[in-house]
Amino acid sequence: MKRALFVLLAMPWTAAAQGATDPAAAADRIFAQWNSPQSPGCAVGVARDGTTILARGYGMANLETGTPITPATIFESGSVAKQFTAAATMLLVADGKLNLDDPVRKYIPELPEYPQVLRVRHLLSHTSGLREWSSLVSVAGWPRGSRVHTQDDLLEVVVAQRSLNYPVGQYYSYTNSGFALLVTIIERVSGMPFTRFTAERIFTPLGLKQTGWRSDFTTIVPGRAQAYSRSGDGWRLEMPFENVVGPGGMLTTVGDWLVWNDALDHKTLGVGVVDSLERQAVLNSGRRIPYARGLIVSSYRGLREIAHSGSTGGYSTYLARYPGERLSIAVLCNAAGAAATAFTRQLVDALVPGLAAAPRPDTVATDPGEIARLAGVYRSTRTHEPMRVGLGGAGRGAAPPRRLQEGDYLMGNTRVRFELAMNGAPLGLRTFPNDGDTVAFVFVSREPWAPTPQDLAAFAGRYRSDEVSATYVASVEEGRLVLALRTAVKRDL
């Protein structure tokens, strides 16, 4: 039997008066696929002018016990937690104990001295150039979920990196490492544990009664939803087993998130603190990016949107504010791959009449011969990653180019401009992602390299990285180049 457990609060909603769909009816339609006692699901909360107009749960919090999701169910936040870590940082700035232009090494002197000064502000906006800690531990042979990582482990692996991915402030690249370092800074400046500081300065004053941190994954949390991922026709547990918080790791409810959004709207923590959270970062080039400080400031169908998504283990989340509509939406799901962002936008579509039409690319018929002339392998000048254009298969560039009316191309949802020689041969391409960045790729070859076993033999040997304390052994096996770490873990190349 299908069921939806919910609480509908506040004054009666008159769809005709508001010119919008009834929120309960909209939520029932959007979350219908999760309204089952045989699957995990989502909790959703909607508020207008700080008043909750919808709080409802769909699906199960625990498939073993048959416990349904309700508005009071506790989920894990994923990266939505970053705005709380940023707020804690800005409270210390307001206290006069911290400055955004302070060098990070002032508080974490064990970090290497990089060619450019890494400042606190760079940690808040993913413009630091720091390598992603989860990628580092994965290269070391211990990907997330394979062992219990702690804040000390994280700090150790980040400090061990002798260089950055790019000069400080040059680019935006999402990395949890920056927000993890902020936790250490907050603790060293405040003189108290991060969990206690955020409780005393944020959670308790604002009345976030069901919000805390997963600082010890073995702790029993009554009312928490277990997280799941699909396994064949069923489900399997997909819980985040680690003791790292700050970049994520918050435990909370949709109700507490609506309270938090209302506090941001009313600048309860202080005008300077909240305004700073919404101040978009500026790169060295002068380009302003959508990422602010733990928040992304952008637009959706003509509405100003201040939001962030989250994903960890089997949890998928989204928290958004639309100030022009005095609208706030929180979605927390316990199923890996649940489209929390899309669910939020579908609610906006239903609750806000007269939205601007979503832009649609103006594509024209594309000559197959033209695509054949552009086909080949391209390599990023920034990350050196390859892109295979017009060669089929999977991976980046797999979507065939479609010509746009003005002359550029569309690959997937990204606009691309090819650079050609006088004879029409491809020299490179430049991508134009939606965040306003541009990334250059150079043309490498018409076809992917197809090495012989003899070619691959030149790469055989031992490769050591002191930065991750790992040694890989490369060998040729059955015509393939294989990497082995600690002899037990092998990866085809």
C-alpha positions as CSV (number, residue, x, y, z in Angstrom):
1,M,0.0,0.0,0.0
2,K,1.4,3.4,-0.9
3,R,1.5,6.1,1.7
4,A,2.8,9.6,2.4
5,L,3.4,10.7,5.9
6,F,3.2,14.5,6.2
7,V,2.5,17.6,8.2
8,L,0.8,20.5,6.4
9,L,1.2,23.7,8.4
10,A,0.3,27.4,8.3
11,M,-2.6,29.2,6.7
12,P,-4.7,27.4,4.1
13,W,-3.2,27.6,0.7
14,T,-5.5,29.0,-2.0
15,A,-4.1,28.0,-5.4
16,A,-6.4,30.3,-7.2
17,A,-5.4,33.3,-5.1
18,Q,-1.7,32.6,-5.4
19,G,-1.9,31.7,-9.1
20,A,0.1,28.5,-8.4
21,T,-0.4,24.8,-7.8
22,D,-1.3,23.6,-4.3
23,P,2.1,22.6,-2.7
24,A,0.9,19.3,-1.3
25,A,-0.5,18.2,-4.7
26,A,2.7,19.3,-6.4
27,A,4.9,17.4,-3.9
28,D,2.7,14.3,-4.3
29,R,3.2,14.3,-8.0
30,I,7.0,15.1,-8.0
31,F,7.8,12.5,-5.3
32,A,5.3,9.8,-6.5
33,Q,8.2,7.5,-7.5
34,W,9.4,7.4,-3.9
35,N,6.0,6.9,-2.3
36,S,6.5,3.3,-1.5
37,P,7.1,1.1,1.5
38,Q,9.7,-0.9,-0.6
39,S,12.1,1.9,-1.3
40,P,14.0,4.8,0.4
41,G,12.8,8.2,-0.4
42,C,12.8,11.9,0.5
43,A,11.6,14.5,3.0
44,V,10.6,17.9,1.6
45,G,9.9,21.2,3.3
46,V,8.6,24.5,1.8
47,A,8.3,27.9,3.4
48,R,7.0,31.3,2.3
49,D,7.9,34.4,4.3
50,G,9.4,32.1,6.9
51,T,6.2,30.2,7.5
52,T,6.2,26.5,6.7
53,I,3.5,25.6,4.1
54,L,4.6,22.1,3.5
55,A,6.5,19.4,5.4
56,R,6.1,15.9,4.0
57,G,7.9,12.6,3.8
58,Y,7.9,9.9,1.1
59,G,9.3,6.4,1.2
60,M,11.2,4.6,4.0
61,A,13.8,5.8,6.4
62,N,14.8,2.2,7.3
63,L,13.9,-0.7,5.0
64,E,14.9,-3.3,7.7
65,T,12.5,-1.9,10.3
66,G,9.9,-0.6,8.0
67,T,10.2,2.9,9.4
68,P,8.7,5.6,7.1
69,I,10.2,9.0,6.4
70,T,8.5,11.9,8.1
71,P,9.4,15.6,8.3
72,A,11.2,14.8,11.6
73,T,13.5,12.2,10.0
74,I,17.2,13.1,10.3
75,F,19.4,12.9,7.1
76,E,23.0,13.6,6.3
77,S,23.6,16.9,4.5
78,G,26.4,16.3,2.1
79,S,28.0,19.5,0.9
80,V,25.1,21.7,1.9
81,A,27.0,21.7,5.3
82,K,29.6,24.0,3.7
83,Q,27.5,27.1,4.3
84,F,27.4,26.4,8.0
85,T,31.2,26.0,8.1
86,A,31.5,29.3,6.1
87,A,29.1,31.0,8.6
88,A,31.3,29.8,11.5
89,T,34.3,31.3,9.8
90,M,32.6,34.6,9.2
91,L,31.5,34.7,12.9
92,L,35.2,34.6,13.8
93,V,35.8,37.4,11.3
94,A,33.0,39.4,12.9
95,D,34.6,38.7,16.3
96,G,37.9,40.3,15.0
97,K,39.8,37.0,15.5
98,L,40.2,36.2,11.9
99,N,40.7,38.0,8.6
100,L,39.7,36.7,5.2
101,D,43.0,38.0,3.8
102,D,45.1,36.2,6.4
103,P,47.5,33.6,5.0
104,V,46.3,30.1,5.8
105,R,49.8,29.3,7.1
106,K,49.2,31.8,9.9
107,Y,46.9,29.2,11.4
108,I,48.2,26.0,9.8
109,P,52.0,26.6,9.6
110,E,52.6,23.0,8.7
111,L,51.3,23.7,5.2
112,P,54.0,24.1,2.5
113,E,54.8,27.6,1.4
114,Y,53.4,27.9,-2.1
115,P,54.6,30.4,-4.8
116,Q,51.4,32.5,-4.2
117,V,50.0,33.2,-0.8
118,L,47.0,31.0,0.0
119,R,44.5,33.0,2.0
120,V,41.5,32.2,4.1
121,R,39.1,33.6,1.4
122,H,40.4,31.1,-1.1
123,L,39.4,28.2,1.1
124,L,35.8,29.5,1.2
125,S,35.3,29.6,-2.6
126,H,37.2,26.6,-4.1
127,T,39.8,28.9,-5.6
128,S,42.7,27.6,-3.5
129,G,44.2,25.1,-6.0
130,L,44.3,22.5,-3.2
131,R,44.0,18.9,-4.3
132,E,40.9,17.0,-3.3
133,W,41.6,15.0,-0.2
134,S,39.3,12.1,-1.2
135,S,41.1,11.7,-4.5
136,L,44.4,11.6,-2.6
137,V,43.4,8.9,-0.2
138,S,42.0,7.0,-3.1
139,V,45.3,7.1,-5.0
140,A,47.0,6.0,-1.7
141,G,44.8,2.9,-1.9
142,W,42.2,3.8,0.7
143,P,39.2,5.4,-1.0
144,R,36.4,6.7,1.1
145,G,34.4,3.9,2.5
146,S,37.3,1.5,2.7
147,R,38.6,2.8,6.1
148,V,37.6,5.3,8.7
149,H,39.2,8.7,7.9
150,T,39.5,11.4,10.5
151,Q,40.3,15.1,10.5
152,D,43.9,14.4,11.4
153,D,44.2,12.0,8.5
154,L,42.8,14.6,6.2
155,L,45.1,17.3,7.4
156,E,48.1,15.0,7.1
157,V,47.4,14.1,3.5
158,V,46.7,17.7,2.4
159,V,49.8,19.0,4.2
160,A,51.9,16.4,2.4
161,Q,51.2,17.9,-1.0
162,R,54.2,19.9,-2.1
163,S,52.3,21.9,-4.8
164,L,48.9,23.0,-5.9
165,N,46.8,22.1,-8.9
166,Y,47.0,25.7,-10.2
167,P,48.1,29.1,-9.0
168,V,46.0,30.4,-6.0
169,G,43.0,32.3,-7.2
170,Q,43.5,31.4,-10.9
171,Y,40.6,29.0,-11.4
172,Y,37.5,27.6,-9.6
173,S,37.7,23.9,-8.9
174,Y,35.5,22.2,-6.4
175,T,37.5,20.7,-3.5
176,N,36.5,19.5,0.0
177,S,40.0,20.1,1.2
178,G,39.5,23.9,1.6
179,F,36.5,23.5,3.9
180,A,38.3,20.8,5.8
181,L,41.2,23.2,6.5
182,L,38.6,25.8,7.7
183,V,37.6,23.3,10.4
184,T,41.1,23.3,11.7
185,I,41.4,27.0,11.6
186,I,38.1,27.5,13.4
187,E,39.2,25.1,16.2
188,R,42.6,26.8,16.6
189,V,41.3,30.3,16.6
190,S,38.2,29.7,18.8
191,G,40.0,27.3,21.2
192,M,37.2,24.8,21.1
193,P,36.1,21.8,19.0
194,F,34.3,22.7,15.8
195,T,31.2,20.8,16.8
196,R,31.0,22.8,20.1
197,F,31.6,26.1,18.4
198,T,28.9,25.6,15.8
199,A,26.5,24.4,18.4
200,E,27.1,27.4,20.7
201,R,27.2,30.1,18.0
202,I,24.8,28.8,15.3
203,F,22.6,25.8,16.1
204,T,21.4,26.7,19.6
205,P,20.9,30.4,19.1
206,L,18.9,29.8,15.9
207,G,16.8,27.0,17.4
208,L,18.2,24.2,15.1
209,K,17.2,21.5,17.6
210,Q,17.7,18.5,15.4
211,T,21.0,19.6,13.8
212,G,24.5,18.3,14.7
213,W,27.5,16.6,13.1
214,R,28.5,13.0,12.3
215,S,31.8,13.4,14.1
216,D,31.7,9.7,15.2
217,F,30.0,7.5,12.7
218,T,29.5,4.8,15.4
219,T,27.1,7.0,17.4
220,I,23.5,5.9,17.5
221,V,21.3,8.7,16.1
222,P,17.6,8.1,16.9
223,G,15.3,9.0,14.0
224,R,18.1,8.9,11.4
225,A,17.4,7.6,7.9
226,Q,19.7,5.0,6.6
227,A,21.1,5.7,3.2
228,Y,20.9,3.2,0.2
229,S,22.0,2.7,-3.3
230,R,20.4,0.4,-5.9
231,S,21.6,-3.2,-6.2
232,G,20.0,-5.1,-9.0
233,D,16.3,-5.0,-8.3
234,G,16.7,-4.1,-4.7
235,W,18.7,-1.8,-2.4
236,R,21.9,-2.0,-0.3
237,L,23.2,0.2,2.5
238,E,25.4,3.1,1.4
239,M,26.3,4.9,4.6
240,P,29.3,7.3,4.9
241,F,31.6,5.6,7.4
242,E,34.1,8.3,8.3
243,N,34.8,11.0,11.0
244,V,35.3,14.0,8.8
245,V,33.0,17.0,9.1
246,G,32.9,20.6,7.9
247,P,32.8,20.0,4.1
248,G,29.9,17.7,4.9
249,G,28.8,15.4,7.7
250,M,25.9,17.4,9.1
251,L,22.9,15.6,10.5
252,T,19.6,17.6,10.2
253,T,16.0,17.8,9.1
254,V,14.0,19.7,6.5
255,G,12.4,21.7,9.3
256,D,15.8,22.9,10.7
257,W,17.0,23.8,7.2
258,L,13.9,26.0,6.7
259,V,14.7,27.7,10.0
260,W,18.3,28.2,8.9
261,N,17.1,29.7,5.5
262,D,14.8,32.1,7.4
263,A,17.7,33.2,9.6
264,L,19.7,34.0,6.5
265,D,16.8,35.9,5.0
266,H,16.5,38.0,8.2
267,K,20.3,38.2,8.7
268,T,19.9,36.9,12.3
269,L,23.6,36.1,12.6
270,G,24.5,39.6,11.6
271,V,24.3,41.6,8.4
272,G,28.0,41.4,7.7
273,V,28.1,37.6,8.2
274,V,25.2,36.8,6.0
275,D,26.1,39.3,3.2
276,S,29.5,37.9,3.2
277,L,28.2,34.3,2.6
278,E,26.4,35.5,-0.5
279,R,29.4,37.5,-1.9
280,Q,30.5,35.8,-5.1
281,A,34.2,35.1,-5.5
282,V,36.4,36.9,-8.0
283,L,39.2,35.2,-9.8
284,N,42.6,36.7,-10.5
285,S,41.4,37.6,-14.0
286,G,38.6,39.7,-12.5
287,R,35.9,37.2,-13.5
288,R,33.1,36.8,-10.9
289,I,32.0,33.2,-10.4
290,P,28.7,31.9,-9.1
291,Y,30.3,30.3,-6.0
292,A,30.3,32.6,-3.0
293,R,31.2,31.3,0.4
294,G,29.5,27.9,0.9
295,L,26.7,29.1,-1.3
296,I,26.1,29.3,-5.0
297,V,24.4,32.5,-6.2
298,S,22.8,32.0,-9.6
299,S,19.4,32.2,-11.3
300,Y,16.8,29.7,-12.3
301,R,14.2,30.7,-14.9
302,G,14.7,34.3,-14.1
303,L,14.6,33.9,-10.3
304,R,17.6,34.7,-8.1
305,E,18.6,31.4,-6.5
306,I,20.9,31.0,-3.5
307,A,21.5,27.3,-3.0
308,H,23.8,24.3,-2.6
309,S,23.5,20.6,-3.3
310,G,24.9,17.7,-1.4
311,S,25.8,14.1,-1.9
312,T,27.5,11.6,0.3
313,G,27.1,7.9,0.5
314,G,23.5,7.3,-0.4
315,Y,22.3,10.7,0.6
316,S,21.2,13.4,-1.9
317,T,20.2,16.8,-0.8
318,Y,19.4,20.4,-1.9
319,L,18.6,23.6,0.0
320,A,17.5,26.7,-1.9
321,R,16.2,30.2,-1.3
322,Y,14.4,32.4,-3.8
323,P,14.4,35.8,-2.2
324,G,12.3,37.5,-4.8
325,E,9.5,35.0,-4.1
326,R,10.2,34.8,-0.4
327,L,10.4,31.1,-1.0
328,S,12.5,28.4,0.6
329,I,12.8,24.7,-0.2
330,A,14.6,21.9,1.5
331,V,14.9,18.4,0.0
332,L,16.7,15.5,1.8
333,C,16.8,12.0,0.2
334,N,18.3,8.7,1.4
335,A,18.7,7.1,-2.1
336,A,21.9,7.5,-4.1
337,G,21.1,9.2,-7.4
338,A,17.8,10.8,-6.1
339,A,17.6,14.0,-8.0
340,A,17.2,16.4,-5.1
341,T,18.1,19.4,-7.2
342,A,15.7,18.6,-10.0
343,F,12.9,17.9,-7.4
344,T,13.5,21.4,-5.9
345,R,13.3,23.1,-9.3
346,Q,10.1,21.1,-10.2
347,L,8.6,22.5,-7.0
348,V,9.6,26.0,-8.0
349,D,8.0,25.4,-11.5
350,A,4.7,24.4,-9.7
351,L,4.7,27.1,-7.0
352,V,5.8,30.2,-9.0
353,P,3.6,31.2,-11.9
354,G,4.9,33.1,-14.9
355,L,8.5,31.9,-14.8
356,A,10.6,32.8,-17.8
357,A,10.9,29.9,-20.2
358,A,14.0,27.8,-19.9
359,P,16.4,28.7,-22.6
360,R,16.6,26.2,-25.5
361,P,19.7,26.0,-27.7
362,D,19.1,27.1,-31.3
363,T,20.6,24.2,-33.2
364,V,20.6,23.6,-36.9
365,A,21.2,20.5,-39.1
366,T,24.9,19.4,-38.8
367,D,26.7,17.9,-41.8
368,P,28.2,14.4,-40.9
369,G,31.2,15.3,-43.0
370,E,31.7,18.4,-40.9
371,I,31.7,16.3,-37.7
372,A,34.2,13.9,-39.3
373,R,36.6,16.7,-40.0
374,L,36.4,17.8,-36.4
375,A,36.7,14.3,-34.9
376,G,39.7,13.4,-32.9
377,V,41.4,13.4,-29.5
378,Y,41.8,16.7,-27.7
379,R,43.6,17.4,-24.4
380,S,42.9,20.1,-21.8
381,T,45.7,22.6,-21.4
382,R,44.6,23.0,-17.7
383,T,44.1,19.4,-16.4
384,H,45.6,17.4,-19.4
385,E,42.5,15.2,-19.4
386,P,41.5,13.9,-22.9
387,M,38.3,14.6,-24.8
388,R,37.3,12.3,-27.6
389,V,35.2,14.2,-30.1
390,G,33.1,12.4,-32.7
391,L,34.7,9.0,-32.0
392,G,31.7,7.4,-30.2
393,G,32.0,5.5,-27.0
394,A,31.6,6.8,-23.5
395,G,33.3,9.6,-21.5
396,R,33.8,13.3,-22.0
397,G,33.1,14.3,-25.6
398,A,31.0,11.3,-26.4
399,A,28.0,13.4,-27.3
400,P,28.2,14.3,-31.0
401,P,28.6,18.0,-31.7
402,R,25.5,19.8,-32.8
403,R,25.9,23.1,-34.7
404,L,24.4,26.2,-33.1
405,Q,22.8,28.9,-35.3
406,E,25.6,31.4,-34.5
407,G,28.3,29.0,-35.5
408,D,29.5,27.4,-32.3
409,Y,28.6,23.8,-31.4
410,L,26.8,22.1,-28.5
411,M,28.2,19.0,-26.9
412,G,25.8,17.7,-24.3
413,N,24.8,20.9,-22.5
414,T,28.1,22.7,-23.1
415,R,28.9,25.2,-25.8
416,V,32.1,24.5,-27.7
417,R,34.1,26.6,-30.2
418,F,36.5,24.8,-32.5
419,E,39.8,26.5,-33.7
420,L,40.8,25.6,-37.2
421,A,43.8,26.0,-39.4
422,M,43.6,27.7,-42.8
423,N,43.1,24.3,-44.5
424,G,40.2,23.5,-42.1
425,A,42.2,21.0,-39.9
426,P,41.3,21.2,-36.2
427,L,43.9,22.9,-34.0
428,G,41.9,22.8,-30.7
429,L,38.6,23.8,-29.1
430,R,37.4,25.9,-26.2
431,T,34.5,25.0,-23.9
432,F,32.1,27.5,-22.4
433,P,30.5,25.9,-19.3
434,N,27.4,27.5,-17.7
435,D,29.5,28.9,-14.8
436,G,31.2,31.4,-17.2
437,D,34.6,29.7,-17.3
438,T,36.4,28.8,-20.5
439,V,38.7,25.8,-20.9
440,A,41.1,25.3,-23.8
441,F,41.8,21.9,-25.4
442,V,44.5,21.3,-28.0
443,F,44.1,18.8,-30.9
444,V,46.3,15.7,-30.3
445,S,45.4,13.1,-33.0
446,R,42.7,11.8,-35.3
447,E,42.4,8.5,-33.5
448,P,43.1,7.3,-29.9
449,W,46.5,5.8,-29.4
450,A,46.4,2.0,-29.9
451,P,49.7,0.8,-28.3
452,T,51.2,-2.6,-28.9
453,P,52.4,-4.7,-25.9
454,Q,56.0,-3.6,-26.9
455,D,54.9,0.1,-26.7
456,L,53.4,-0.6,-23.2
457,A,56.5,-2.3,-22.0
458,A,58.3,1.1,-21.9
459,F,56.0,2.1,-19.0
460,A,56.7,-1.0,-16.9
461,G,58.3,-0.3,-13.5
462,R,57.8,1.1,-10.1
463,Y,56.3,4.5,-9.4
464,R,56.6,6.2,-6.0
465,S,54.7,9.1,-4.6
466,D,55.9,10.4,-1.3
467,E,53.0,12.9,-1.2
468,V,50.5,10.0,-0.8
469,S,53.0,7.4,0.6
470,A,52.2,4.9,-2.1
471,T,54.2,2.9,-4.6
472,Y,52.6,1.5,-7.8
473,V,54.0,-1.2,-10.0
474,A,53.2,-1.1,-13.7
475,S,53.4,-4.2,-15.7
476,V,52.0,-5.6,-19.0
477,E,49.6,-8.5,-18.6
478,E,47.8,-10.1,-21.6
479,G,48.5,-7.1,-23.7
480,R,47.3,-4.5,-21.2
481,L,49.1,-2.1,-19.0
482,V,48.2,-2.8,-15.4
483,L,48.9,-0.8,-12.2
484,A,49.2,-2.7,-8.9
485,L,49.2,-1.1,-5.5
486,R,50.3,-3.2,-2.5
487,T,50.1,-6.1,-5.1
488,A,46.5,-6.7,-4.1
489,V,44.8,-3.8,-6.0
490,K,45.1,-3.8,-9.7
491,R,43.8,-1.2,-12.2
492,D,43.7,-1.5,-16.0
493,L,45.0,1.5,-17.9
